């Protein structure tokens, strides 16, 4: 089982790193802000390369920690880190927090009030014998 888990994480990391150059080669449209693209945290603060990121702002039931950014480009940002989520079993207040190594991608930058923000967060991780993947919309 451990071999499969490590193999999947290795393959995921390789895919994430190899596709970075191709995705970041996209140029920004004329008139777009040339400032660095940021991600908005739950605090409302715009951040570049945060080491932690709370996904569930309302209750803190899912978050990322130990983020190590390998790319922070104009179209994507990629990191590895730890994804922690409450399994809410039997319900969230009594649930258990479970952590997994994760590959993280920020994408789909859009301009709001003259500043570029990533608007999509993708997380891929191994949970038991299965690979899981989630997309989260940011700034919606």
C-alpha positions as CSV (number, residue, x, y, z in Angstrom):
1,X,0.0,0.0,0.0
2,X,2.8,2.4,0.9
3,X,4.5,1.8,-2.4
4,X,1.3,2.7,-4.3
5,X,0.8,5.9,-2.2
6,X,4.4,7.0,-2.8
7,X,4.2,6.1,-6.5
8,X,1.0,8.1,-6.9
9,X,2.5,11.2,-5.1
10,X,5.6,10.9,-7.2
11,X,3.6,10.8,-10.4
12,X,1.4,13.7,-9.3
13,X,4.5,15.8,-8.5
14,X,6.1,15.0,-11.8
15,X,3.0,15.9,-13.8
16,X,2.6,19.1,-11.8
17,X,6.2,20.2,-12.4
18,X,6.4,19.2,-16.0
19,X,3.3,21.1,-17.0
20,X,4.3,24.3,-15.3
21,X,6.5,25.7,-18.1
22,X,3.8,25.2,-20.7
23,X,1.1,26.8,-18.6
24,X,3.2,29.8,-17.6
25,X,4.2,30.6,-21.2
26,X,0.8,32.1,-21.7
27,X,1.0,35.9,-22.0
28,X,-1.2,38.3,-20.2
29,X,-3.7,40.2,-22.3
30,X,-3.1,43.8,-23.2
31,X,-4.4,46.1,-20.4
32,X,-4.0,43.5,-17.7
33,X,-2.2,44.5,-14.5
34,X,1.5,43.6,-14.7
35,X,1.6,43.3,-10.9
36,X,2.2,39.9,-9.4
37,X,-0.9,37.6,-9.2
38,X,-2.0,37.1,-5.6
39,X,-4.3,34.8,-3.7
40,X,-6.8,36.2,-1.2
41,X,-6.7,34.7,2.3
42,X,-9.7,34.4,4.6
43,X,-8.5,37.5,6.4
44,X,-9.0,39.5,3.2
45,X,-5.3,40.0,2.8
46,X,-3.8,39.4,-0.6
47,X,-0.8,37.1,-0.4
48,X,2.0,35.7,-2.5
49,X,3.4,32.3,-1.7
50,X,1.6,31.8,1.6
51,X,3.0,29.0,3.8
52,X,-0.5,28.2,5.1
53,X,-4.0,28.7,3.6
54,X,-7.4,28.2,5.1
55,X,-9.9,26.8,2.6
56,X,-13.0,26.7,4.8
57,X,-13.1,30.3,6.1
58,X,-16.4,29.8,8.0
59,X,-15.4,26.9,10.2
60,X,-11.7,26.1,9.5
61,X,-12.6,22.5,8.6
62,X,-10.1,22.3,5.8
63,X,-6.8,24.0,5.3
64,X,-3.3,23.7,3.8
65,X,0.0,23.9,5.7
66,X,3.7,23.5,5.1
67,X,3.3,24.9,1.5
68,X,6.5,24.9,-0.5
69,X,5.9,26.9,-3.8
70,X,7.9,25.7,-6.8
71,X,6.2,28.1,-9.2
72,X,4.4,31.4,-8.9
73,X,3.7,32.5,-12.4
74,X,1.2,34.8,-14.2
75,X,-1.2,32.0,-15.0
76,X,-0.5,29.3,-12.4
77,X,1.2,28.7,-9.0
78,X,2.2,25.2,-7.8
79,X,3.1,23.9,-4.4
80,X,3.4,20.8,-2.3
81,X,2.2,20.7,1.2
82,X,-0.2,19.2,3.7
83,X,-3.9,19.1,3.2
84,X,-6.0,18.7,6.4
85,X,-9.7,18.2,6.5
86,X,-12.4,17.3,9.0
87,X,-14.1,14.1,8.1
88,X,-17.3,15.3,9.9
89,X,-18.0,11.8,11.1
90,X,-20.5,11.4,12.7
91,X,-20.9,15.2,12.4
92,X,-18.3,18.0,12.1
93,X,-18.2,19.0,15.7
94,X,-17.3,15.4,16.6
95,X,-15.2,14.7,13.5
96,X,-11.5,13.9,13.2
97,X,-9.0,16.0,11.3
98,X,-7.1,13.9,8.7
99,X,-3.9,15.1,7.0
100,X,-2.4,14.0,3.7
101,X,0.5,15.1,1.5
102,X,-0.9,17.2,-1.3
103,X,-0.1,18.8,-4.7
104,X,-1.6,22.3,-4.9
105,X,-2.3,24.4,-8.0
106,X,-3.7,28.0,-8.1
107,X,-5.0,29.0,-11.5
108,X,-7.6,31.1,-13.5
109,X,-6.3,34.6,-12.6
110,X,-8.8,37.4,-13.0
111,X,-8.5,41.1,-12.4
112,X,-10.6,42.7,-9.6
113,X,-10.3,46.4,-8.8
114,X,-7.0,46.6,-10.8
115,X,-5.3,43.6,-9.1
116,X,-4.8,40.1,-10.4
117,X,-6.1,37.2,-8.2
118,X,-6.0,33.5,-8.6
119,X,-9.7,32.3,-8.6
120,X,-9.2,28.5,-8.6
121,X,-7.6,26.2,-6.1
122,X,-6.9,22.5,-7.1
123,X,-5.8,20.0,-4.5
124,X,-4.7,16.4,-5.3
125,X,-3.8,14.0,-2.5
126,X,-3.8,10.3,-1.6
127,X,-6.3,9.1,1.1
128,X,-5.8,5.5,2.0
129,X,-5.5,3.6,-1.3
130,X,-7.3,6.2,-3.3
131,X,-6.2,9.4,-5.1
132,X,-8.6,12.3,-4.5
133,X,-8.8,15.6,-6.2
134,X,-10.8,18.7,-5.4
135,X,-11.4,22.1,-7.1
136,X,-12.3,25.2,-5.0
137,X,-13.5,28.5,-6.4
138,X,-11.9,31.5,-4.8
139,X,-13.3,35.0,-4.7
140,X,-16.9,33.9,-5.5
